[in-house]
């Protein structure tokens, strides 16, 4: 049977291949483009299929549908959509199945099988009166049998309607009705199969054939028929054990009122096999869907790698051109949103990220050009809104930092808690706290900080005196440092001794002047140009005493100024030193992350002032920077002699910031990690 169906399918495929409306070579080229192996292509059979106004090539492999190609003249396309394949191939698959099923032959076989016992059945219907339109039940006392004298006689000779004959006729009546109904259903369904009702009719054929098979296999097991030849004496011997016709085997009460049935059960087995084969053919939507799904998977296995490569190339081109700045825009927007609460920007960012993620996940099925255009517009809009909001935020942060800078500098300048500075500081703290999280109202923050800005500047500039003893001392200190160039003492010793050196130099200068005056006196006297009276001598003596006293006084004043400069240096002095220097050294006296990060932040502030920033790593015994390596004291002494400002950062349990500006100019910052992380010098030097 399977061999027969295969032959029919091959015939159908061969006939359908005649007069193809497309180029097989073009289809093969399409398959090669999608990397279908040449060996596989060589095994394919081409079948022309028309659906609607389009033409398709159905490609069969080993008599099974393998691929479907749209062969529209303008473009050949390998179809990967299951539903599209179902729509194209449904009628053809069903019609091919109808042809392969050979229902005409099946119908003939069934008629032949039924007719093998139709004569006997008709005779039995006549003998039992069932052919006259009557029925046989206990309720109607087996009316059909009573209208036939011979049947009526046997009926009452076998215990009436409930006896062997009546019981058998009632069962035969029901079985024949069911058999006749199944035969009619089978014949009607098999005679009217077409592409629109094939699935339902094949289902009826299968179910009715099963009923016919079951009924004809059991209908003879009835008391109205004689026992079959397989009933042995041993089987009959047990019948005495049964006392009820309903519980005993049928052959125990078989009276053979009707003749034996002669169904050809060998033919029935063949019918069963053919019906099973027919039922397995693709008639139902589910079976056609399975075929279409397999074909779609076959196509996808070839198409997807090629399409994925093409789509990935398109995606990468978009990512590397139009969307090149996407990540940067997302990162900086997220940074802004961590400081500023803005629902519009948040929503724009969320939508853009969602579309971007969807493109990355579904780029194979997405229209990349459309997605690119959409994302590009979203990026432009987000960039515009970000720029406006970020500019305002930057302005707020700058105002806050400047206010903080001026207030800290003012506090460092005065050296004590100024009530006005303290009041401004508390107001600045309140505003700073309000903008420390996600700022909800930038305009209000800007307004508050702007109001504090002028007051903070005034407080700072008010802290700077018109005449600074410290700056004057720093002037002497710079010369002192140069004159102390040959000193091998430690930096701390030089710091401590610098005022003494400064005063000593002042005294020496005074003595030199006094000696010069004395030499001049001696020369004038030797040339007799000085009167030698007592008045002249007295005047010269007074002059010497006055010069010496002036020298002593000048020395004392110099020491006082130097000492005050060495012990009390306000921030503005350090800032002035930075302004006049070409480079600034940041000395990191620790390897902690806080110190290193602060050093980098200070370096950025120095660089922003168009000065060179040098980061040196120091400890009590060493100093390393650039290509230089030496002792701490060598470094600090050298920086002092060069008049190079130094910012020394150290880890400490005590938080402090102070300035020194006499033998060198140093801003000291020390404290724990939390304090160091505030990195006040980086703010002050901006």
C-alpha positions as CSV (number, residue, x, y, z in Angstrom):
1,X,0.0,0.0,0.0
2,X,2.8,2.5,0.9
3,X,4.6,1.6,-2.3
4,X,1.4,2.4,-4.2
5,X,1.0,5.8,-2.5
6,X,4.6,6.7,-3.2
7,X,4.2,6.0,-6.8
8,X,1.1,8.2,-7.0
9,X,2.9,11.0,-5.3
10,X,5.8,10.8,-7.7
11,X,3.4,10.9,-10.6
12,X,1.7,14.0,-9.2
13,X,5.1,15.7,-8.7
14,X,6.2,14.8,-12.2
15,X,3.1,16.1,-13.8
16,X,3.2,19.3,-11.8
17,X,6.8,20.0,-12.9
18,X,5.8,20.4,-16.5
19,X,5.9,23.9,-18.0
20,X,7.4,25.6,-15.0
21,X,6.8,29.4,-15.0
22,X,10.2,30.2,-13.5
23,X,13.9,29.5,-13.9
24,X,15.1,26.5,-12.0
25,X,18.7,27.8,-12.4
26,X,17.7,31.1,-10.7
27,X,16.1,29.2,-7.8
28,X,19.2,27.1,-7.5
29,X,21.3,30.3,-7.4
30,X,19.1,31.6,-4.6
31,X,19.6,28.4,-2.7
32,X,23.4,28.6,-3.2
33,X,23.3,32.2,-2.0
34,X,21.8,30.9,1.3
35,X,24.5,28.2,1.4
36,X,22.3,25.2,0.7
37,X,24.7,22.4,-0.2
38,X,24.9,21.6,-3.9
39,X,24.4,17.9,-3.0
40,X,21.1,18.8,-1.3
41,X,20.0,20.9,-4.2
42,X,20.7,18.0,-6.6
43,X,18.2,15.9,-4.7
44,X,15.3,18.4,-4.9
45,X,12.3,18.0,-7.1
46,X,10.7,21.3,-8.3
47,X,6.9,21.6,-8.4
48,X,5.0,24.6,-9.7
49,X,2.4,26.0,-7.3
50,X,0.0,28.9,-7.8
51,X,-1.6,30.7,-4.9
52,X,-3.6,33.8,-5.6
53,X,-1.8,35.8,-8.3
54,X,1.7,34.6,-7.3
55,X,3.7,31.6,-8.4
56,X,5.8,29.5,-6.1
57,X,8.3,26.7,-6.5
58,X,7.6,23.9,-4.0
59,X,10.9,21.9,-3.5
60,X,10.5,18.3,-2.4
61,X,13.2,16.2,-0.9
62,X,12.6,12.4,-0.8
63,X,8.9,13.1,-1.6
64,X,8.5,15.4,1.4
65,X,8.0,19.1,1.1
66,X,11.4,20.7,2.0
67,X,11.4,24.4,0.9
68,X,9.0,26.9,-0.7
69,X,10.3,29.7,-2.9
70,X,8.4,32.7,-4.2
71,X,9.3,32.9,-7.8
72,X,7.7,36.3,-8.6
73,X,9.8,37.6,-11.6
74,X,11.1,40.7,-9.8
75,X,12.6,38.8,-6.9
76,X,13.0,35.2,-5.8
77,X,12.4,34.8,-2.1
78,X,12.9,31.7,0.2
79,X,9.9,31.7,2.5
80,X,10.5,31.3,6.2
81,X,7.0,32.1,7.6
82,X,5.1,29.1,8.7
83,X,1.6,30.7,8.2
84,X,2.6,31.9,4.8
85,X,3.7,28.4,3.8
86,X,0.5,27.0,5.1
87,X,-1.6,29.4,3.0
88,X,0.4,28.7,-0.1
89,X,0.6,24.9,0.2
90,X,-2.6,23.9,2.0
91,X,-4.8,23.1,-1.0
92,X,-1.9,21.4,-2.9
93,X,-1.0,19.3,0.1
94,X,-4.6,18.3,0.6
95,X,-5.2,17.6,-3.1
96,X,-2.0,15.6,-3.2
97,X,-3.2,13.6,-0.2
98,X,-6.6,13.0,-1.8
99,X,-4.9,11.7,-4.9
100,X,-2.5,9.6,-2.8
101,X,-5.3,8.2,-0.7
102,X,-6.9,6.6,-3.8
103,X,-10.3,6.8,-2.2
104,X,-12.1,5.3,-5.2
105,X,-10.2,2.0,-4.7
106,X,-10.9,2.2,-0.9
107,X,-14.6,2.7,-1.5
108,X,-14.7,-0.3,-3.9
109,X,-12.9,-2.5,-1.4
110,X,-15.3,-1.5,1.3
111,X,-18.3,-2.3,-0.9
112,X,-16.9,-5.6,-1.8
113,X,-16.3,-6.4,1.8
114,X,-19.8,-5.4,2.9
115,X,-21.4,-7.4,0.0
116,X,-19.7,-10.6,1.2
117,X,-22.5,-11.0,3.8
118,X,-25.2,-8.6,2.6
119,X,-27.4,-11.5,1.2
120,X,-27.3,-13.3,4.6
121,X,-28.1,-10.1,6.5
122,X,-31.0,-9.3,4.2
123,X,-32.4,-12.8,4.6
124,X,-32.1,-12.5,8.4
125,X,-33.8,-9.2,8.4
126,X,-36.7,-10.8,6.4
127,X,-36.9,-13.9,8.7
128,X,-37.0,-11.7,11.8
129,X,-39.5,-9.2,10.4
130,X,-37.0,-6.4,10.8
131,X,-37.2,-5.7,7.1
132,X,-40.9,-4.8,7.4
133,X,-40.1,-1.7,9.5
134,X,-40.9,-3.2,12.9
135,X,-38.5,-3.5,15.8
136,X,-37.9,-6.0,18.5
137,X,-37.8,-5.0,22.1
138,X,-39.0,-6.5,25.4
139,X,-41.4,-3.6,25.7
140,X,-43.2,-4.4,22.3
141,X,-42.9,-8.2,22.8
142,X,-40.5,-8.4,19.8
143,X,-43.2,-7.1,17.4
144,X,-41.1,-7.7,14.2
145,X,-40.9,-11.4,14.9
146,X,-44.6,-11.7,15.7
147,X,-45.6,-10.5,12.2
148,X,-43.7,-13.5,10.7
149,X,-45.5,-16.8,11.5
150,X,-42.4,-19.0,11.5
151,X,-40.5,-16.5,13.6
152,X,-43.4,-16.1,16.1
153,X,-43.6,-19.9,16.4
154,X,-39.9,-20.2,17.3
155,X,-40.1,-17.1,19.5
156,X,-42.6,-18.7,21.9
157,X,-40.9,-22.0,21.6
158,X,-37.7,-20.3,23.1
159,X,-39.3,-18.6,26.1
160,X,-40.8,-15.6,24.1
161,X,-39.4,-12.1,23.8
162,X,-36.9,-12.6,26.6
163,X,-35.8,-16.0,25.3
164,X,-32.9,-16.9,23.0
165,X,-34.5,-15.8,19.8
166,X,-36.1,-12.6,21.1
167,X,-32.9,-11.6,22.9
168,X,-30.8,-12.3,19.7
169,X,-33.2,-10.4,17.4
170,X,-33.2,-7.3,19.7
171,X,-29.3,-7.3,19.7
172,X,-29.2,-7.9,15.9
173,X,-31.7,-5.0,15.4
174,X,-29.4,-2.6,17.2
175,X,-26.2,-3.9,15.6
176,X,-27.6,-3.8,12.1
177,X,-28.9,-0.3,12.6
178,X,-25.5,0.9,13.8
179,X,-23.7,-1.0,11.0
180,X,-26.0,0.4,8.3
181,X,-25.5,4.0,9.7
182,X,-21.7,3.6,9.7
183,X,-21.8,2.2,6.1
184,X,-23.9,5.1,4.9
185,X,-21.6,7.6,6.7
186,X,-18.5,6.0,5.2
187,X,-19.9,6.0,1.7
188,X,-21.2,9.5,1.9
189,X,-17.9,10.9,3.2
190,X,-15.7,9.0,0.8
191,X,-17.8,10.0,-2.2
192,X,-17.7,13.7,-1.3
193,X,-14.1,14.4,-0.3
194,X,-12.7,17.7,-1.6
195,X,-10.0,20.2,-0.6
196,X,-12.4,22.2,1.6
197,X,-13.8,19.2,3.6
198,X,-11.1,16.7,3.4
199,X,-10.0,16.8,7.1
200,X,-13.6,16.4,8.4
201,X,-14.6,13.7,5.8
202,X,-11.4,11.7,6.3
203,X,-12.2,11.8,10.0
204,X,-15.7,10.4,9.3
205,X,-14.2,7.8,7.0
206,X,-11.8,6.7,9.7
207,X,-14.4,6.6,12.5
208,X,-17.1,4.9,10.4
209,X,-14.6,2.3,9.1
210,X,-13.6,1.5,12.6
211,X,-17.3,1.1,13.5
212,X,-17.9,-1.2,10.5
213,X,-14.8,-3.2,11.4
214,X,-15.9,-3.6,15.0
215,X,-19.5,-4.4,14.1
216,X,-18.8,-6.9,11.4
217,X,-16.3,-8.6,13.6
218,X,-18.9,-9.2,16.3
219,X,-22.3,-9.2,14.6
220,X,-22.3,-13.0,14.1
221,X,-21.9,-13.5,17.9
222,X,-25.6,-13.6,18.2
223,X,-28.1,-16.4,19.2
224,X,-30.0,-15.9,15.9
225,X,-26.9,-17.2,14.0
226,X,-25.4,-20.7,14.2
227,X,-22.2,-21.3,16.2
228,X,-19.1,-20.7,14.1
229,X,-16.7,-23.5,13.3
230,X,-14.2,-22.5,16.0
231,X,-16.7,-23.3,18.7
232,X,-15.6,-26.7,20.1
233,X,-17.4,-29.3,22.2
234,X,-15.2,-28.4,25.1
235,X,-16.4,-24.8,24.9
236,X,-20.1,-25.9,24.7
237,X,-19.6,-28.2,27.7
238,X,-19.4,-25.3,30.1
239,X,-22.7,-23.8,28.9
240,X,-24.6,-25.8,31.6
241,X,-22.9,-23.6,34.2
242,X,-24.9,-20.6,33.0
243,X,-28.6,-20.2,33.8
244,X,-29.1,-16.7,32.2
245,X,-28.9,-15.9,28.5
246,X,-27.5,-12.4,29.4
247,X,-24.5,-13.8,31.2
248,X,-23.8,-16.9,29.1
249,X,-21.6,-16.9,26.0
250,X,-23.6,-16.3,22.9
251,X,-22.9,-19.7,21.4
252,X,-24.5,-21.5,24.4
253,X,-27.9,-20.3,23.2
254,X,-27.3,-20.1,19.5
255,X,-30.2,-21.6,17.6
256,X,-29.1,-20.8,14.0
257,X,-32.4,-19.3,13.0
258,X,-30.6,-17.2,10.4
259,X,-27.8,-18.4,8.1
260,X,-24.1,-18.0,8.8
261,X,-22.3,-14.7,7.8
262,X,-19.3,-14.9,5.5
263,X,-17.4,-11.7,5.9
264,X,-13.9,-11.7,4.3
265,X,-11.8,-10.6,7.3
266,X,-8.6,-10.7,5.3
267,X,-10.0,-8.0,3.1
268,X,-11.0,-6.1,6.2
269,X,-7.4,-6.1,7.5
270,X,-6.3,-4.5,4.2
271,X,-9.0,-1.9,4.5
272,X,-7.9,-1.1,8.0
273,X,-4.3,-0.6,6.9
274,X,-5.3,1.6,4.0
275,X,-7.6,3.7,6.1
276,X,-4.7,4.1,8.7
277,X,-2.4,5.2,5.9
278,X,-5.0,7.7,4.5
279,X,-5.6,9.1,8.0
280,X,-1.9,9.8,8.4
281,X,-1.8,11.9,5.2
282,X,-1.8,15.7,5.7
283,X,-5.5,16.6,5.6
284,X,-6.0,18.5,8.9
285,X,-4.7,22.0,9.7
286,X,-2.6,20.6,12.5
287,X,-0.8,18.1,10.2
288,X,-0.4,20.8,7.5
289,X,0.9,23.1,10.2
290,X,3.5,20.5,11.2
291,X,4.7,20.2,7.6
292,X,4.7,24.0,7.2
293,X,6.7,24.4,10.5
294,X,9.3,21.9,9.3
295,X,9.6,23.7,6.0
296,X,9.9,27.0,7.8
297,X,12.6,25.6,10.0
298,X,14.5,24.2,7.0
299,X,14.4,27.6,5.4
300,X,15.3,29.4,8.6
301,X,18.3,27.2,9.0
302,X,19.7,28.5,5.7
303,X,18.3,32.1,5.7
304,X,18.8,33.1,9.3
305,X,22.7,32.9,9.3
306,X,22.8,35.0,6.1
307,X,20.2,37.5,7.3
308,X,21.7,37.7,10.7
309,X,25.1,38.6,9.2
310,X,23.5,41.2,7.0
311,X,21.4,42.7,9.8
312,X,24.4,42.6,12.2
313,X,26.4,44.5,9.6
314,X,23.6,47.1,9.3
315,X,23.4,47.3,13.1
316,X,27.1,47.8,13.6
317,X,27.1,50.5,10.9
318,X,24.3,52.3,12.8
319,X,26.0,51.8,16.1
320,X,29.3,53.2,14.8
321,X,27.8,56.2,13.0
322,X,24.4,57.6,14.0
323,X,24.4,56.1,17.5
324,X,28.2,56.4,18.2
325,X,27.6,58.8,21.1
326,X,24.7,56.9,22.6
327,X,26.7,55.4,25.5
328,X,28.2,58.8,26.4
329,X,24.8,60.5,26.3
330,X,23.3,57.8,28.6
331,X,26.2,58.0,31.0
332,X,26.3,61.7,31.3
333,X,22.5,61.9,31.5
334,X,22.5,59.3,34.4
335,X,25.2,61.4,36.2
336,X,23.0,64.5,35.8
337,X,19.9,62.6,37.0
338,X,21.8,61.5,40.1
339,X,22.1,65.2,41.0
340,X,18.9,66.6,39.4
341,X,15.3,65.4,39.6
342,X,13.8,66.0,36.2
343,X,10.8,63.9,35.0
344,X,11.0,64.9,31.4
345,X,14.7,63.9,31.0
346,X,14.1,60.7,33.0
347,X,11.2,59.7,30.7
348,X,13.1,60.6,27.5
349,X,16.1,58.5,28.7
350,X,13.9,55.5,29.6
351,X,12.1,55.5,26.3
352,X,15.4,55.9,24.3
353,X,17.1,53.1,26.3
354,X,14.1,50.8,25.8
355,X,14.1,51.3,22.1
356,X,17.9,50.8,22.0
357,X,17.7,47.6,23.9
358,X,14.8,46.3,21.7
359,X,16.9,47.1,18.6
360,X,19.9,45.1,20.0
361,X,17.6,42.2,21.0
362,X,15.5,42.1,17.8
363,X,17.7,43.6,15.1
364,X,17.1,40.6,12.8
365,X,13.4,41.4,12.6
366,X,13.5,45.1,13.1
367,X,13.6,47.7,10.3
368,X,17.0,49.1,11.2
369,X,16.6,52.2,9.2
370,X,13.4,53.2,10.9
371,X,14.8,52.4,14.3
372,X,17.9,54.4,13.5
373,X,15.9,57.4,12.5
374,X,13.7,57.2,15.6
375,X,16.6,56.8,18.0
376,X,18.5,59.6,16.3
377,X,15.6,62.0,16.9
378,X,15.3,60.8,20.5
379,X,19.1,61.4,21.1
380,X,18.9,64.9,19.6
381,X,16.0,65.8,21.8
382,X,17.6,64.3,24.9
383,X,20.9,66.0,24.2
384,X,19.1,69.3,23.9
385,X,17.2,68.9,27.1
386,X,20.3,67.5,28.9
387,X,22.5,70.4,27.7
388,X,20.0,73.0,29.0
389,X,19.6,71.3,32.4
390,X,23.3,70.5,32.8
391,X,24.3,74.1,32.1
392,X,21.9,75.3,34.9
393,X,23.2,72.5,37.2
394,X,26.8,73.4,36.4
395,X,26.1,77.0,37.2
396,X,24.5,76.1,40.5
397,X,27.5,73.8,41.4
398,X,30.0,76.5,40.4
399,X,28.2,79.1,42.5
400,X,28.1,76.8,45.5
401,X,31.8,75.9,45.2
402,X,32.8,79.5,44.8
403,X,30.8,80.6,47.8
404,X,32.4,77.7,49.8
405,X,35.8,78.7,48.5
406,X,35.4,82.4,49.5
407,X,34.0,81.5,53.0
408,X,36.8,79.0,53.7
409,X,39.5,81.4,52.5
410,X,38.0,84.1,54.7
411,X,38.0,81.9,57.7
412,X,41.7,80.9,57.0
413,X,42.6,84.5,56.5
414,X,41.1,85.8,59.8
415,X,42.3,82.9,61.9
416,X,39.3,83.2,64.2
417,X,35.6,82.7,64.0
418,X,34.1,85.8,62.4
419,X,30.4,86.1,63.1
420,X,29.6,87.4,59.7
421,X,31.5,84.6,58.0
422,X,29.9,82.0,60.3
423,X,26.4,83.3,59.4
424,X,27.2,83.1,55.7
425,X,28.7,79.6,56.2
426,X,25.5,78.3,57.9
427,X,23.4,79.7,55.1
428,X,25.7,78.1,52.5
429,X,25.5,74.8,54.4
430,X,21.7,74.9,54.2
431,X,21.7,75.5,50.5
432,X,24.5,72.9,49.9
433,X,22.4,70.3,51.8
434,X,19.4,71.0,49.6
435,X,21.4,70.3,46.5
436,X,23.4,67.4,47.9
437,X,20.8,64.9,46.5
438,X,18.6,65.0,43.5
439,X,17.8,68.7,43.2
440,X,14.1,69.2,42.5
441,X,14.3,73.0,41.8
442,X,17.5,74.2,40.2
443,X,16.2,77.7,39.6
444,X,15.5,78.2,43.3
445,X,18.9,76.9,44.2
446,X,20.5,79.2,41.8
447,X,18.6,82.2,43.2
448,X,19.6,81.3,46.8
449,X,23.3,80.8,45.8
450,X,23.4,84.0,43.8
451,X,22.1,85.9,46.8
452,X,25.0,84.5,48.9
453,X,27.6,85.0,46.2
454,X,28.3,88.7,46.6
455,X,28.2,88.5,50.4
456,X,30.8,85.6,50.4
457,X,33.1,87.5,48.1
458,X,32.9,90.6,50.3
459,X,33.6,88.6,53.3
460,X,36.8,87.2,51.7
461,X,38.1,90.4,50.3
462,X,37.4,92.1,53.7
463,X,39.7,89.5,55.3
464,X,42.7,90.7,53.3
465,X,44.4,93.8,54.9
466,X,45.7,96.7,52.8
467,X,49.2,96.2,54.2
468,X,50.1,92.6,55.1
469,X,52.9,92.0,57.5
470,X,52.9,88.4,56.4
471,X,53.4,89.4,52.7
472,X,56.2,91.7,53.8
473,X,57.7,88.9,55.9
474,X,57.3,86.5,52.9
475,X,59.4,89.0,50.9
476,X,62.2,88.9,53.4
477,X,61.7,85.1,53.7
478,X,62.3,84.6,50.1
479,X,65.6,86.4,50.3
480,X,66.4,84.6,53.5
481,X,65.8,81.2,51.8
482,X,68.1,82.1,49.0
483,X,70.8,83.2,51.4
484,X,70.3,80.0,53.4
485,X,71.0,78.0,50.2
486,X,74.1,76.4,51.6
487,X,72.4,75.3,54.8
488,X,72.4,71.5,55.3
489,X,69.9,71.7,58.2
490,X,66.5,70.0,57.9
491,X,63.5,71.8,56.5
492,X,61.9,72.1,60.0
493,X,65.1,73.5,61.4
494,X,65.3,76.0,58.6
495,X,61.7,77.0,59.2
496,X,62.4,77.5,62.9
497,X,65.7,79.4,62.3
498,X,64.6,81.5,59.4
499,X,63.4,84.5,61.5
500,X,66.8,84.5,63.3
501,X,68.6,84.3,59.9
502,X,66.5,87.2,58.6
503,X,67.2,89.3,61.7
504,X,70.9,88.4,61.6
505,X,71.1,89.5,57.9
506,X,69.4,92.7,58.8
507,X,71.9,93.3,61.6
508,X,74.8,92.5,59.4
509,X,73.5,94.9,56.8
510,X,73.3,97.6,59.5
511,X,76.8,96.8,60.8
512,X,78.1,97.0,57.2
513,X,76.5,100.4,56.8
514,X,78.0,101.5,60.1
515,X,81.5,100.3,59.0
516,X,81.1,102.1,55.7
517,X,80.3,105.2,57.6
518,X,83.3,104.7,59.9
519,X,85.6,104.2,56.9
520,X,84.3,107.3,55.4
521,X,85.0,109.2,58.6
522,X,88.6,107.9,58.7
523,X,89.2,108.9,55.1
524,X,87.8,112.4,55.6
525,X,89.7,112.8,58.8
526,X,93.0,111.7,57.2
527,X,92.6,114.3,54.5
528,X,91.8,116.9,57.2
529,X,88.4,117.6,55.8
530,X,86.7,117.2,59.1
531,X,86.9,119.9,61.8
532,X,88.5,118.6,64.9
533,X,86.6,120.6,67.4
534,X,84.6,119.1,70.2
535,X,81.3,119.9,68.5
536,X,82.2,118.0,65.3
537,X,83.4,115.0,67.2
538,X,80.3,115.0,69.3
539,X,78.1,115.1,66.1
540,X,80.0,112.2,64.6
541,X,79.7,110.2,67.8
542,X,76.0,110.9,67.8
543,X,75.7,109.8,64.2
544,X,77.5,106.5,64.9
545,X,75.3,105.9,67.9
546,X,72.2,106.7,65.9
547,X,73.2,104.4,63.0
548,X,74.0,101.6,65.5
549,X,70.7,102.1,67.3
550,X,68.9,102.2,64.0
551,X,70.6,98.9,63.1
552,X,69.5,97.3,66.3
553,X,66.0,98.7,66.0
554,X,65.8,97.6,62.4
555,X,67.1,94.1,63.4
556,X,64.5,93.9,66.1
557,X,61.7,95.0,63.8
558,X,62.9,92.6,61.1
559,X,62.9,89.7,63.6
560,X,59.4,90.6,64.7
561,X,58.0,90.8,61.2
562,X,59.8,87.6,60.2
563,X,58.6,85.8,63.4
564,X,55.0,86.9,62.8
565,X,55.2,85.8,59.2
566,X,56.6,82.5,60.2
567,X,54.0,81.8,62.8
568,X,50.8,83.3,61.4
569,X,50.2,83.0,57.6
570,X,46.7,83.6,56.2
571,X,45.4,81.8,53.1
572,X,45.6,84.9,50.8
573,X,49.4,84.9,51.3
574,X,49.6,81.4,50.0
575,X,47.2,82.3,47.2
576,X,49.4,85.2,46.3
577,X,52.4,82.9,46.2
578,X,50.6,80.6,43.8
579,X,49.6,83.5,41.6
580,X,53.2,84.6,41.2
581,X,54.6,81.1,40.7
582,X,54.9,79.2,37.5
583,X,54.5,75.8,39.1
584,X,53.0,74.3,42.2
585,X,54.1,71.1,44.0
586,X,51.5,68.7,45.5
587,X,53.3,66.5,48.0
588,X,51.4,63.4,49.0
589,X,52.6,62.1,52.3
590,X,50.5,58.9,52.2
591,X,49.6,56.1,49.8
592,X,45.9,56.2,50.8
593,X,43.3,56.5,48.0
594,X,41.9,59.6,49.6
595,X,45.3,61.4,49.6
596,X,46.1,60.3,46.0
597,X,42.6,61.3,44.7
598,X,42.9,64.7,46.4
599,X,46.3,65.2,44.9
600,X,44.9,64.6,41.5
601,X,42.0,67.0,42.1
602,X,44.4,69.7,43.3
603,X,46.6,69.2,40.2
604,X,43.5,69.7,38.0
605,X,42.7,73.0,39.8
606,X,46.3,74.1,39.4
607,X,46.4,73.2,35.7
608,X,43.1,75.1,35.1
609,X,45.0,78.2,36.3
610,X,47.6,77.7,33.5
611,X,50.3,76.6,35.9
612,X,52.4,73.5,36.0
613,X,51.3,70.9,38.7
614,X,53.9,68.5,40.0
615,X,52.8,65.6,42.2
616,X,55.5,64.4,44.5
617,X,55.3,61.3,46.8
618,X,57.0,62.0,50.1
619,X,57.5,60.6,53.5
620,X,59.7,61.8,56.4
621,X,62.8,60.4,54.7
622,X,62.2,60.5,50.9
623,X,60.8,62.6,48.1
624,X,60.1,61.3,44.6
625,X,58.7,63.2,41.6
626,X,59.3,63.1,37.8
627,X,62.8,61.8,37.4
628,X,64.0,63.1,40.8
629,X,64.6,61.1,43.9
630,X,66.0,62.5,47.1
631,X,65.3,63.2,50.8
632,X,62.2,65.0,52.1
633,X,64.4,67.8,53.5
634,X,66.3,68.3,50.2
635,X,63.0,68.6,48.4
636,X,61.4,71.0,50.8
637,X,64.5,73.2,51.1
638,X,64.9,73.3,47.3
639,X,61.2,74.3,46.8
640,X,61.7,77.0,49.5
641,X,64.8,78.4,47.8
642,X,63.0,78.3,44.4
643,X,60.0,80.1,46.0
644,X,57.8,77.3,44.7
645,X,54.5,76.9,46.6
646,X,53.9,73.4,48.1
647,X,50.7,71.7,49.2
648,X,51.5,68.9,51.7
649,X,48.7,66.3,52.2
650,X,49.0,63.8,55.1
651,X,46.8,61.2,56.7
652,X,46.1,62.1,60.4
653,X,43.7,61.6,63.2
654,X,43.3,65.3,63.5
655,X,41.6,67.3,60.7
656,X,43.3,70.6,60.0
657,X,44.3,73.0,57.2
658,X,46.8,75.8,57.6
659,X,49.3,77.8,55.7
660,X,53.0,78.7,56.2
661,X,54.8,81.4,54.2
662,X,58.2,82.4,55.2
663,X,61.0,79.9,54.5
664,X,59.0,78.6,51.6
665,X,55.3,78.7,51.1
666,X,53.4,75.6,52.2
667,X,49.6,74.8,52.6
668,X,49.2,71.9,55.0
669,X,46.2,69.6,54.8
670,X,45.9,66.6,57.1
671,X,43.1,64.5,58.5
672,X,41.1,61.3,58.1
673,X,39.8,59.9,54.8
674,X,36.5,61.7,55.1
675,X,38.1,65.1,55.6
676,X,40.7,64.5,53.0
677,X,38.0,63.5,50.5
678,X,36.5,67.0,50.8
679,X,39.9,68.2,49.3
680,X,39.4,71.8,50.3
681,X,42.6,73.0,48.5
682,X,41.2,71.9,45.2
683,X,38.2,74.1,45.8
684,X,40.2,77.1,47.1
685,X,42.5,77.0,44.1
686,X,39.8,76.9,41.4
